Amino acid sequence: MENTVVCNCKKVTYNDIVVALHASKTFDDVLGSFESVQKITNCSTGCGGCYQKVLDIISKEMMG
């Protein structure tokens, strides 16, 4: 699961998102965290098709 590509446009993996999330300063707000992850990884800046997948990963990680 860690090496699964989530964002095909930018070749961002599940693990890339988790690492970026933990480097994020906002870990209490899903949308704020999404913006931080997006800035770090550039995920969901191409076609946007992975937007919900990225949000789901962030939500899952934040809930433990």
PDB file of N, CA, C, O and CB in Angstrom:
ATOM      1  N   MET A   1       0.818  -1.196   0.000  1.00  0.00           N
ATOM      2  CA  MET A   1       0.000   0.000   0.000  1.00  0.00           C
ATOM      3  C   MET A   1       0.867   1.268   0.000  1.00  0.00           C
ATOM      4  O   MET A   1       0.499   2.269  -0.615  1.00  0.00           O
ATOM      5  CB  MET A   1      -0.933  -0.006   1.208  1.00  0.00           C
ATOM      6  N   GLU A   2       2.014   1.227   0.687  1.00  0.00           N
ATOM      7  CA  GLU A   2       2.853   2.408   0.828  1.00  0.00           C
ATOM      8  C   GLU A   2       3.385   2.930  -0.506  1.00  0.00           C
ATOM      9  O   GLU A   2       3.530   4.137  -0.698  1.00  0.00           O
ATOM     10  CB  GLU A   2       4.005   2.101   1.740  1.00  0.00           C
ATOM     11  N   ASN A   3       3.670   2.015  -1.417  1.00  0.00           N
ATOM     12  CA  ASN A   3       4.246   2.425  -2.694  1.00  0.00           C
ATOM     13  C   ASN A   3       3.212   2.566  -3.800  1.00  0.00           C
ATOM     14  O   ASN A   3       3.566   2.746  -4.965  1.00  0.00           O
ATOM     15  CB  ASN A   3       5.291   1.442  -3.116  1.00  0.00           C
ATOM     16  N   THR A   4       1.943   2.485  -3.441  1.00  0.00           N
ATOM     17  CA  THR A   4       0.878   2.636  -4.420  1.00  0.00           C
ATOM     18  C   THR A   4       0.829   4.087  -4.900  1.00  0.00           C
ATOM     19  O   THR A   4       0.781   5.013  -4.090  1.00  0.00           O
ATOM     20  CB  THR A   4      -0.486   2.207  -3.820  1.00  0.00           C
ATOM     21  N   VAL A   5       0.840   4.278  -6.212  1.00  0.00           N
ATOM     22  CA  VAL A   5       0.749   5.628  -6.765  1.00  0.00           C
ATOM     23  C   VAL A   5      -0.690   6.110  -6.623  1.00  0.00           C
ATOM     24  O   VAL A   5      -1.626   5.469  -7.102  1.00  0.00           O
ATOM     25  CB  VAL A   5       1.209   5.662  -8.262  1.00  0.00           C
ATOM     26  N   VAL A   6      -0.848   7.245  -5.960  1.00  0.00           N
ATOM     27  CA  VAL A   6      -2.165   7.831  -5.730  1.00  0.00           C
ATOM     28  C   VAL A   6      -2.439   8.925  -6.758  1.00  0.00           C
ATOM     29  O   VAL A   6      -3.545   9.035  -7.287  1.00  0.00           O
ATOM     30  CB  VAL A   6      -2.268   8.398  -4.297  1.00  0.00           C
ATOM     31  N   CYS A   7      -1.421   9.728  -7.031  1.00  0.00           N
ATOM     32  CA  CYS A   7      -1.541  10.805  -8.018  1.00  0.00           C
ATOM     33  C   CYS A   7      -0.708  10.419  -9.238  1.00  0.00           C
ATOM     34  O   CYS A   7       0.520  10.505  -9.222  1.00  0.00           O
ATOM     35  CB  CYS A   7      -1.072  12.190  -7.422  1.00  0.00           C
ATOM     36  N   ASN A   8      -1.390   9.999 -10.282  1.00  0.00           N
ATOM     37  CA  ASN A   8      -0.692   9.565 -11.493  1.00  0.00           C
ATOM     38  C   ASN A   8      -0.005  10.713 -12.222  1.00  0.00           C
ATOM     39  O   ASN A   8       1.064  10.524 -12.803  1.00  0.00           O
ATOM     40  CB  ASN A   8      -1.662   8.885 -12.429  1.00  0.00           C
ATOM     41  N   CYS A   9      -0.606  11.901 -12.200  1.00  0.00           N
ATOM     42  CA  CYS A   9      -0.028  13.044 -12.915  1.00  0.00           C
ATOM     43  C   CYS A   9       1.343  13.428 -12.368  1.00  0.00           C
ATOM     44  O   CYS A   9       2.265  13.723 -13.128  1.00  0.00           O
ATOM     45  CB  CYS A   9      -0.964  14.242 -12.832  1.00  0.00           C
ATOM     46  N   LYS A  10       1.467  13.419 -11.034  1.00  0.00           N
ATOM     47  CA  LYS A  10       2.708  13.858 -10.389  1.00  0.00           C
ATOM     48  C   LYS A  10       3.504  12.701  -9.792  1.00  0.00           C
ATOM     49  O   LYS A  10       4.538  12.915  -9.160  1.00  0.00           O
ATOM     50  CB  LYS A  10       2.396  14.866  -9.307  1.00  0.00           C
ATOM     51  N   LYS A  11       3.013  11.465  -9.995  1.00  0.00           N
ATOM     52  CA  LYS A  11       3.696  10.247  -9.506  1.00  0.00           C
ATOM     53  C   LYS A  11       3.920  10.286  -7.984  1.00  0.00           C
ATOM     54  O   LYS A  11       5.006   9.970  -7.498  1.00  0.00           O
ATOM     55  CB  LYS A  11       5.054  10.076 -10.225  1.00  0.00           C
ATOM     56  N   VAL A  12       2.879  10.676  -7.251  1.00  0.00           N
ATOM     57  CA  VAL A  12       2.942  10.752  -5.792  1.00  0.00           C
ATOM     58  C   VAL A  12       2.366   9.467  -5.209  1.00  0.00           C
ATOM     59  O   VAL A  12       1.266   9.047  -5.570  1.00  0.00           O
ATOM     60  CB  VAL A  12       2.171  12.002  -5.256  1.00  0.00           C
ATOM     61  N   THR A  13       3.119   8.850  -4.307  1.00  0.00           N
ATOM     62  CA  THR A  13       2.686   7.591  -3.703  1.00  0.00           C
ATOM     63  C   THR A  13       1.956   7.833  -2.380  1.00  0.00           C
ATOM     64  O   THR A  13       1.978   8.932  -1.825  1.00  0.00           O
ATOM     65  CB  THR A  13       3.889   6.668  -3.480  1.00  0.00           C
ATOM     66  N   TYR A  14       1.322   6.787  -1.903  1.00  0.00           N
ATOM     67  CA  TYR A  14       0.663   6.801  -0.595  1.00  0.00           C
ATOM     68  C   TYR A  14       1.663   7.241   0.476  1.00  0.00           C
ATOM     69  O   TYR A  14       1.363   8.099   1.306  1.00  0.00           O
ATOM     70  CB  TYR A  14       0.074   5.397  -0.254  1.00  0.00           C
ATOM     71  N   ASN A  15       2.840   6.650   0.445  1.00  0.00           N
ATOM     72  CA  ASN A  15       3.867   6.980   1.439  1.00  0.00           C
ATOM     73  C   ASN A  15       4.321   8.429   1.333  1.00  0.00           C
ATOM     74  O   ASN A  15       4.577   9.064   2.356  1.00  0.00           O
ATOM     75  CB  ASN A  15       5.064   6.059   1.280  1.00  0.00           C
ATOM     76  N   ASP A  16       4.427   8.968   0.122  1.00  0.00           N
ATOM     77  CA  ASP A  16       4.793  10.372  -0.055  1.00  0.00           C
ATOM     78  C   ASP A  16       3.790  11.277   0.663  1.00  0.00           C
ATOM     79  O   ASP A  16       4.171  12.266   1.289  1.00  0.00           O
ATOM     80  CB  ASP A  16       4.863  10.730  -1.557  1.00  0.00           C
ATOM     81  N   ILE A  17       2.519  10.930   0.566  1.00  0.00           N
ATOM     82  CA  ILE A  17       1.465  11.720   1.194  1.00  0.00           C
ATOM     83  C   ILE A  17       1.574  11.632   2.718  1.00  0.00           C
ATOM     84  O   ILE A  17       1.448  12.642   3.411  1.00  0.00           O
ATOM     85  CB  ILE A  17       0.074  11.240   0.722  1.00  0.00           C
ATOM     86  N   VAL A  18       1.807  10.432   3.234  1.00  0.00           N
ATOM     87  CA  VAL A  18       1.938  10.245   4.688  1.00  0.00           C
ATOM     88  C   VAL A  18       3.140  11.028   5.222  1.00  0.00           C
ATOM     89  O   VAL A  18       3.035  11.696   6.252  1.00  0.00           O
ATOM     90  CB  VAL A  18       2.084   8.737   5.033  1.00  0.00           C
ATOM     91  N   VAL A  19       4.263  10.951   4.540  1.00  0.00           N
ATOM     92  CA  VAL A  19       5.466  11.677   4.968  1.00  0.00           C
ATOM     93  C   VAL A  19       5.200  13.187   4.943  1.00  0.00           C
ATOM     94  O   VAL A  19       5.558  13.897   5.883  1.00  0.00           O
ATOM     95  CB  VAL A  19       6.680  11.322   4.054  1.00  0.00           C
ATOM     96  N   ALA A  20       4.580  13.670   3.879  1.00  0.00           N
ATOM     97  CA  ALA A  20       4.276  15.099   3.770  1.00  0.00           C
ATOM     98  C   ALA A  20       3.283  15.522   4.850  1.00  0.00           C
ATOM     99  O   ALA A  20       3.386  16.621   5.396  1.00  0.00           O
ATOM    100  CB  ALA A  20       3.714  15.427   2.373  1.00  0.00           C
ATOM    101  N   LEU A  21       2.337  14.665   5.151  1.00  0.00           N
ATOM    102  CA  LEU A  21       1.356  14.976   6.189  1.00  0.00           C
ATOM    103  C   LEU A  21       2.027  15.163   7.536  1.00  0.00           C
ATOM    104  O   LEU A  21       1.708  16.097   8.271  1.00  0.00           O
ATOM    105  CB  LEU A  21       0.305  13.875   6.279  1.00  0.00           C
ATOM    106  N   HIS A  22       2.949  14.282   7.856  1.00  0.00           N
ATOM    107  CA  HIS A  22       3.635  14.374   9.139  1.00  0.00           C
ATOM    108  C   HIS A  22       4.619  15.555   9.186  1.00  0.00           C
ATOM    109  O   HIS A  22       5.008  15.997  10.267  1.00  0.00           O
ATOM    110  CB  HIS A  22       4.373  13.071   9.422  1.00  0.00           C
ATOM    111  N   ALA A  23       5.011  16.053   8.029  1.00  0.00           N
ATOM    112  CA  ALA A  23       5.862  17.242   7.964  1.00  0.00           C
ATOM    113  C   ALA A  23       5.014  18.520   8.011  1.00  0.00           C
ATOM    114  O   ALA A  23       5.536  19.620   8.189  1.00  0.00           O
ATOM    115  CB  ALA A  23       6.723  17.217   6.680  1.00  0.00           C
ATOM    116  N   SER A  24       3.719  18.353   7.851  1.00  0.00           N
ATOM    117  CA  SER A  24       2.784  19.478   7.830  1.00  0.00           C
ATOM    118  C   SER A  24       2.639  20.104   9.203  1.00  0.00           C
ATOM    119  O   SER A  24       2.701  19.415  10.221  1.00  0.00           O
ATOM    120  CB  SER A  24       1.422  19.029   7.321  1.00  0.00           C
ATOM    121  N   LYS A  25       2.446  21.418   9.225  1.00  0.00           N
ATOM    122  CA  LYS A  25       2.264  22.123  10.486  1.00  0.00           C
ATOM    123  C   LYS A  25       0.816  22.037  10.969  1.00  0.00           C
ATOM    124  O   LYS A  25       0.554  22.189  12.162  1.00  0.00           O
ATOM    125  CB  LYS A  25       2.683  23.584  10.337  1.00  0.00           C
ATOM    126  N   THR A  26      -0.114  21.797  10.067  1.00  0.00           N
ATOM    127  CA  THR A  26      -1.526  21.705  10.447  1.00  0.00           C
ATOM    128  C   THR A  26      -1.936  20.249  10.433  1.00  0.00           C
ATOM    129  O   THR A  26      -2.139  19.656   9.373  1.00  0.00           O
ATOM    130  CB  THR A  26      -2.428  22.541   9.495  1.00  0.00           C
ATOM    131  N   PHE A  27      -2.058  19.679  11.617  1.00  0.00           N
ATOM    132  CA  PHE A  27      -2.408  18.268  11.711  1.00  0.00           C
ATOM    133  C   PHE A  27      -3.776  18.075  12.375  1.00  0.00           C
ATOM    134  O   PHE A  27      -4.122  16.965  12.779  1.00  0.00           O
ATOM    135  CB  PHE A  27      -1.332  17.509  12.490  1.00  0.00           C
ATOM    136  N   ASP A  28      -4.548  19.158  12.485  1.00  0.00           N
ATOM    137  CA  ASP A  28      -5.853  19.064  13.137  1.00  0.00           C
ATOM    138  C   ASP A  28      -6.999  19.380  12.189  1.00  0.00           C
ATOM    139  O   ASP A  28      -8.168  19.279  12.563  1.00  0.00           O
ATOM    140  CB  ASP A  28      -5.906  19.996  14.323  1.00  0.00           C
ATOM    141  N   ASP A  29      -6.669  19.758  10.978  1.00  0.00           N
ATOM    142  CA  ASP A  29      -7.670  20.190  10.006  1.00  0.00           C
ATOM    143  C   ASP A  29      -7.378  19.483   8.677  1.00  0.00           C
ATOM    144  O   ASP A  29      -6.312  19.659   8.087  1.00  0.00           O
ATOM    145  CB  ASP A  29      -7.662  21.759   9.834  1.00  0.00           C
ATOM    146  N   VAL A  30      -8.338  18.689   8.223  1.00  0.00           N
ATOM    147  CA  VAL A  30      -8.120  17.882   7.012  1.00  0.00           C
ATOM    148  C   VAL A  30      -7.822  18.764   5.798  1.00  0.00           C
ATOM    149  O   VAL A  30      -6.870  18.501   5.063  1.00  0.00           O
ATOM    150  CB  VAL A  30      -9.350  17.002   6.729  1.00  0.00           C
ATOM    151  N   LEU A  31      -8.622  19.797   5.584  1.00  0.00           N
ATOM    152  CA  LEU A  31      -8.401  20.638   4.399  1.00  0.00           C
ATOM    153  C   LEU A  31      -7.108  21.448   4.509  1.00  0.00           C
ATOM    154  O   LEU A  31      -6.412  21.640   3.511  1.00  0.00           O
ATOM    155  CB  LEU A  31      -9.589  21.586   4.196  1.00  0.00           C
ATOM    156  N   GLY A  32      -6.785  21.920   5.703  1.00  0.00           N
ATOM    157  CA  GLY A  32      -5.514  22.615   5.904  1.00  0.00           C
ATOM    158  C   GLY A  32      -4.344  21.682   5.665  1.00  0.00           C
ATOM    159  O   GLY A  32      -3.341  22.060   5.058  1.00  0.00           O
ATOM    160  N   SER A  33      -4.485  20.457   6.151  1.00  0.00           N
ATOM    161  CA  SER A  33      -3.445  19.448   5.939  1.00  0.00           C
ATOM    162  C   SER A  33      -3.326  19.115   4.461  1.00  0.00           C
ATOM    163  O   SER A  33      -2.222  18.939   3.946  1.00  0.00           O
ATOM    164  CB  SER A  33      -3.747  18.174   6.748  1.00  0.00           C
ATOM    165  N   PHE A  34      -4.467  19.028   3.777  1.00  0.00           N
ATOM    166  CA  PHE A  34      -4.449  18.757   2.338  1.00  0.00           C
ATOM    167  C   PHE A  34      -3.640  19.821   1.611  1.00  0.00           C
ATOM    168  O   PHE A  34      -2.819  19.498   0.752  1.00  0.00           O
ATOM    169  CB  PHE A  34      -5.883  18.699   1.776  1.00  0.00           C
ATOM    170  N   GLU A  35      -3.865  21.084   1.948  1.00  0.00           N
ATOM    171  CA  GLU A  35      -3.132  22.171   1.292  1.00  0.00           C
ATOM    172  C   GLU A  35      -1.631  22.046   1.539  1.00  0.00           C
ATOM    173  O   GLU A  35      -0.828  22.261   0.631  1.00  0.00           O
ATOM    174  CB  GLU A  35      -3.636  23.537   1.790  1.00  0.00           C
ATOM    175  N   SER A  36      -1.257  21.699   2.761  1.00  0.00           N
ATOM    176  CA  SER A  36       0.166  21.524   3.076  1.00  0.00           C
ATOM    177  C   SER A  36       0.766  20.362   2.294  1.00  0.00           C
ATOM    178  O   SER A  36       1.854  20.479   1.731  1.00  0.00           O
ATOM    179  CB  SER A  36       0.356  21.293   4.581  1.00  0.00           C
ATOM    180  N   VAL A  37       0.047  19.235   2.262  1.00  0.00           N
ATOM    181  CA  VAL A  37       0.511  18.055   1.528  1.00  0.00           C
ATOM    182  C   VAL A  37       0.623  18.389   0.040  1.00  0.00           C
ATOM    183  O   VAL A  37       1.575  17.985  -0.628  1.00  0.00           O
ATOM    184  CB  VAL A  37      -0.453  16.848   1.748  1.00  0.00           C
ATOM    185  N   GLN A  38      -0.343  19.118  -0.461  1.00  0.00           N
ATOM    186  CA  GLN A  38      -0.347  19.504  -1.875  1.00  0.00           C
ATOM    187  C   GLN A  38       0.868  20.373  -2.204  1.00  0.00           C
ATOM    188  O   GLN A  38       1.487  20.198  -3.254  1.00  0.00           O
ATOM    189  CB  GLN A  38      -1.650  20.255  -2.226  1.00  0.00           C
ATOM    190  N   LYS A  39       1.213  21.304  -1.320  1.00  0.00           N
ATOM    191  CA  LYS A  39       2.378  22.166  -1.549  1.00  0.00           C
ATOM    192  C   LYS A  39       3.671  21.361  -1.546  1.00  0.00           C
ATOM    193  O   LYS A  39       4.581  21.635  -2.329  1.00  0.00           O
ATOM    194  CB  LYS A  39       2.446  23.265  -0.484  1.00  0.00           C
ATOM    195  N   ILE A  40       3.749  20.369  -0.665  1.00  0.00           N
ATOM    196  CA  ILE A  40       4.965  19.565  -0.548  1.00  0.00           C
ATOM    197  C   ILE A  40       5.110  18.586  -1.712  1.00  0.00           C
ATOM    198  O   ILE A  40       6.200  18.435  -2.263  1.00  0.00           O
ATOM    199  CB  ILE A  40       4.965  18.804   0.772  1.00  0.00           C
ATOM    200  N   THR A  41       4.004  17.912  -2.092  1.00  0.00           N
ATOM    201  CA  THR A  41       4.082  16.832  -3.078  1.00  0.00           C
ATOM    202  C   THR A  41       3.613  17.218  -4.478  1.00  0.00           C
ATOM    203  O   THR A  41       3.920  16.521  -5.445  1.00  0.00           O
ATOM    204  CB  THR A  41       3.276  15.677  -2.602  1.00  0.00           C
ATOM    205  N   ASN A  42       2.875  18.317  -4.597  1.00  0.00           N
ATOM    206  CA  ASN A  42       2.231  18.731  -5.856  1.00  0.00           C
ATOM    207  C   ASN A  42       1.111  17.788  -6.282  1.00  0.00           C
ATOM    208  O   ASN A  42       0.659  17.844  -7.426  1.00  0.00           O
ATOM    209  CB  ASN A  42       3.265  18.815  -6.965  1.00  0.00           C
ATOM    210  N   CYS A  43       0.655  16.916  -5.368  1.00  0.00           N
ATOM    211  CA  CYS A  43      -0.444  16.016  -5.714  1.00  0.00           C
ATOM    212  C   CYS A  43      -1.719  16.817  -5.960  1.00  0.00           C
ATOM    213  O   CYS A  43      -1.910  17.891  -5.390  1.00  0.00           O
ATOM    214  CB  CYS A  43      -0.670  14.972  -4.595  1.00  0.00           C
ATOM    215  N   SER A  44      -2.559  16.298  -6.792  1.00  0.00           N
ATOM    216  CA  SER A  44      -3.853  16.891  -7.136  1.00  0.00           C
ATOM    217  C   SER A  44      -3.715  18.292  -7.739  1.00  0.00           C
ATOM    218  O   SER A  44      -4.589  19.141  -7.562  1.00  0.00           O
ATOM    219  CB  SER A  44      -4.734  16.952  -5.901  1.00  0.00           C
ATOM    220  N   THR A  45      -2.612  18.522  -8.450  1.00  0.00           N
ATOM    221  CA  THR A  45      -2.439  19.804  -9.143  1.00  0.00           C
ATOM    222  C   THR A  45      -2.474  19.624 -10.656  1.00  0.00           C
ATOM    223  O   THR A  45      -2.370  20.591 -11.409  1.00  0.00           O
ATOM    224  CB  THR A  45      -1.118  20.464  -8.727  1.00  0.00           C
ATOM    225  N   GLY A  46      -2.622  18.372 -11.091  1.00  0.00           N
ATOM    226  CA  GLY A  46      -2.728  18.090 -12.526  1.00  0.00           C
ATOM    227  C   GLY A  46      -4.197  18.037 -12.904  1.00  0.00           C
ATOM    228  O   GLY A  46      -4.851  19.070 -13.044  1.00  0.00           O
ATOM    229  N   CYS A  47      -4.706  16.840 -13.067  1.00  0.00           N
ATOM    230  CA  CYS A  47      -6.102  16.670 -13.480  1.00  0.00           C
ATOM    231  C   CYS A  47      -7.075  16.769 -12.306  1.00  0.00           C
ATOM    232  O   CYS A  47      -8.260  17.035 -12.507  1.00  0.00           O
ATOM    233  CB  CYS A  47      -6.278  15.330 -14.173  1.00  0.00           C
ATOM    234  N   GLY A  48      -6.583  16.557 -11.076  1.00  0.00           N
ATOM    235  CA  GLY A  48      -7.448  16.633  -9.900  1.00  0.00           C
ATOM    236  C   GLY A  48      -8.215  15.362  -9.601  1.00  0.00           C
ATOM    237  O   GLY A  48      -9.027  15.323  -8.677  1.00  0.00           O
ATOM    238  N   GLY A  49      -7.963  14.332 -10.373  1.00  0.00           N
ATOM    239  CA  GLY A  49      -8.681  13.077 -10.203  1.00  0.00           C
ATOM    240  C   GLY A  49      -8.381  12.348  -8.904  1.00  0.00           C
ATOM    241  O   GLY A  49      -9.147  11.474  -8.498  1.00  0.00           O
ATOM    242  N   CYS A  50      -7.294  12.684  -8.252  1.00  0.00           N
ATOM    243  CA  CYS A  50      -6.905  12.004  -7.013  1.00  0.00           C
ATOM    244  C   CYS A  50      -7.340  12.766  -5.768  1.00  0.00           C
ATOM    245  O   CYS A  50      -7.057  12.330  -4.652  1.00  0.00           O
ATOM    246  CB  CYS A  50      -5.405  11.803  -6.983  1.00  0.00           C
ATOM    247  N   TYR A  51      -8.014  13.879  -5.934  1.00  0.00           N
ATOM    248  CA  TYR A  51      -8.386  14.748  -4.814  1.00  0.00           C
ATOM    249  C   TYR A  51      -9.026  13.967  -3.666  1.00  0.00           C
ATOM    250  O   TYR A  51      -8.577  14.069  -2.525  1.00  0.00           O
ATOM    251  CB  TYR A  51      -9.343  15.833  -5.292  1.00  0.00           C
ATOM    252  N   GLN A  52     -10.055  13.199  -3.954  1.00  0.00           N
ATOM    253  CA  GLN A  52     -10.761  12.469  -2.897  1.00  0.00           C
ATOM    254  C   GLN A  52      -9.881  11.385  -2.289  1.00  0.00           C
ATOM    255  O   GLN A  52      -9.945  11.145  -1.083  1.00  0.00           O
ATOM    256  CB  GLN A  52     -12.046  11.848  -3.446  1.00  0.00           C
ATOM    257  N   LYS A  53      -9.061  10.727  -3.102  1.00  0.00           N
ATOM    258  CA  LYS A  53      -8.149   9.703  -2.574  1.00  0.00           C
ATOM    259  C   LYS A  53      -7.169  10.319  -1.575  1.00  0.00           C
ATOM    260  O   LYS A  53      -6.903   9.742  -0.521  1.00  0.00           O
ATOM    261  CB  LYS A  53      -7.375   9.017  -3.727  1.00  0.00           C
ATOM    262  N   VAL A  54      -6.640  11.485  -1.910  1.00  0.00           N
ATOM    263  CA  VAL A  54      -5.693  12.159  -1.025  1.00  0.00           C
ATOM    264  C   VAL A  54      -6.385  12.566   0.273  1.00  0.00           C
ATOM    265  O   VAL A  54      -5.828  12.385   1.356  1.00  0.00           O
ATOM    266  CB  VAL A  54      -5.081  13.395  -1.720  1.00  0.00           C
ATOM    267  N   LEU A  55      -7.593  13.112   0.170  1.00  0.00           N
ATOM    268  CA  LEU A  55      -8.349  13.475   1.374  1.00  0.00           C
ATOM    269  C   LEU A  55      -8.618  12.253   2.243  1.00  0.00           C
ATOM    270  O   LEU A  55      -8.515  12.324   3.467  1.00  0.00           O
ATOM    271  CB  LEU A  55      -9.674  14.146   0.993  1.00  0.00           C
ATOM    272  N   ASP A  56      -8.957  11.148   1.620  1.00  0.00           N
ATOM    273  CA  ASP A  56      -9.215   9.910   2.368  1.00  0.00           C
ATOM    274  C   ASP A  56      -7.967   9.437   3.116  1.00  0.00           C
ATOM    275  O   ASP A  56      -8.057   9.013   4.268  1.00  0.00           O
ATOM    276  CB  ASP A  56      -9.704   8.807   1.416  1.00  0.00           C
ATOM    277  N   ILE A  57      -6.814   9.509   2.468  1.00  0.00           N
ATOM    278  CA  ILE A  57      -5.555   9.095   3.100  1.00  0.00           C
ATOM    279  C   ILE A  57      -5.251  10.005   4.287  1.00  0.00           C
ATOM    280  O   ILE A  57      -4.873   9.530   5.358  1.00  0.00           O
ATOM    281  CB  ILE A  57      -4.382   9.127   2.077  1.00  0.00           C
ATOM    282  N   ILE A  58      -5.416  11.305   4.097  1.00  0.00           N
ATOM    283  CA  ILE A  58      -5.160  12.249   5.186  1.00  0.00           C
ATOM    284  C   ILE A  58      -6.106  11.992   6.347  1.00  0.00           C
ATOM    285  O   ILE A  58      -5.673  11.973   7.499  1.00  0.00           O
ATOM    286  CB  ILE A  58      -5.305  13.698   4.695  1.00  0.00           C
ATOM    287  N   SER A  59      -7.380  11.794   6.068  1.00  0.00           N
ATOM    288  CA  SER A  59      -8.357  11.526   7.123  1.00  0.00           C
ATOM    289  C   SER A  59      -8.003  10.247   7.871  1.00  0.00           C
ATOM    290  O   SER A  59      -8.051  10.206   9.100  1.00  0.00           O
ATOM    291  CB  SER A  59      -9.773  11.421   6.534  1.00  0.00           C
ATOM    292  N   LYS A  60      -7.652   9.214   7.132  1.00  0.00           N
ATOM    293  CA  LYS A  60      -7.292   7.936   7.743  1.00  0.00           C
ATOM    294  C   LYS A  60      -6.083   8.085   8.661  1.00  0.00           C
ATOM    295  O   LYS A  60      -6.079   7.570   9.780  1.00  0.00           O
ATOM    296  CB  LYS A  60      -7.004   6.892   6.663  1.00  0.00           C
ATOM    297  N   GLU A  61      -5.058   8.790   8.185  1.00  0.00           N
ATOM    298  CA  GLU A  61      -3.844   8.991   8.982  1.00  0.00           C
ATOM    299  C   GLU A  61      -4.106   9.843  10.225  1.00  0.00           C
ATOM    300  O   GLU A  61      -3.546   9.589  11.292  1.00  0.00           O
ATOM    301  CB  GLU A  61      -2.763   9.645   8.129  1.00  0.00           C
ATOM    302  N   MET A  62      -4.960  10.854  10.075  1.00  0.00           N
ATOM    303  CA  MET A  62      -5.246  11.740  11.203  1.00  0.00           C
ATOM    304  C   MET A  62      -6.060  11.033  12.287  1.00  0.00           C
ATOM    305  O   MET A  62      -5.959  11.371  13.467  1.00  0.00           O
ATOM    306  CB  MET A  62      -5.993  12.980  10.720  1.00  0.00           C
ATOM    307  N   MET A  63      -6.863  10.053  11.882  1.00  0.00           N
ATOM    308  CA  MET A  63      -7.687   9.328  12.846  1.00  0.00           C
ATOM    309  C   MET A  63      -6.895   8.209  13.531  1.00  0.00           C
ATOM    310  O   MET A  63      -7.344   7.631  14.520  1.00  0.00           O
ATOM    311  CB  MET A  63      -8.923   8.747  12.151  1.00  0.00           C
ATOM    312  N   GLY A  64      -5.728   7.921  12.996  1.00  0.00           N
ATOM    313  CA  GLY A  64      -4.871   6.905  13.626  1.00  0.00           C
ATOM    314  C   GLY A  64      -5.116   5.589  13.049  1.00  0.00           C
ATOM    315  O   GLY A  64      -4.487   4.611  13.454  1.00  0.00           O
TER     316      GLY A  64
END
